[in-house]
Amino acid sequence: MVGAQLPDEPRYQAAGIGAGAPVALQVAQSVMSPNQPMVAAGFGDSNWLTSQGAGGLSGAMPDLARLVAIFIDQQDNPALKRSTTTSMLNRAAAVFTEFGNNRAGYRLDQAATQSGGL
């Protein structure tokens, strides 16, 4: 909550990058508490627990890199068998084609089967 921040605490900002990104710190009413105090944009102005697919999850870049490594590994690894990864991605590619190139499932914007088992 903006009003509850300490005087020397930095303001938090979820901002875009590039042309047209907001320059000023944005605030909005909270949707996470009944009295709806003003909060920094991206920090309570939407309910991440109800985000479609994400379920409110967030993670650090090293963790994201680990997930990417798990999914691109062509062999079984301790986290996931290659057959499971292949099954998931094949289904995502089928959904992408089946629904007219409108999101592939598993929160992928696009998925396609390529030659060589990719």
VENCORPE-V756350 format. One line per field, one symbol per residue. ss: DSSP state (h for helix, s for strand, l for the rest). psi: psi as a letter, one per 40 degrees, with the letter a starting at -180 (. if undefined). A space follows every 10 residues. Layout:
ss = ???
psi = ???
This chain:
ss = lhhhllllll llllllllll llllllsssl lllllllsss lllllllhhh llllllllll hhhhhhhhhh hhllllllll lhhhhhhhhh hhhhhhhhll llllsllsll llllhhhl
psi = hdeeiidehi iihhiihahe ihdihiiihi eeidegihih hefeeigdde hhddfeiiii dddddddddd deheiiiddh iddddddddd ddddddddff fgieiffhdi iihiife.
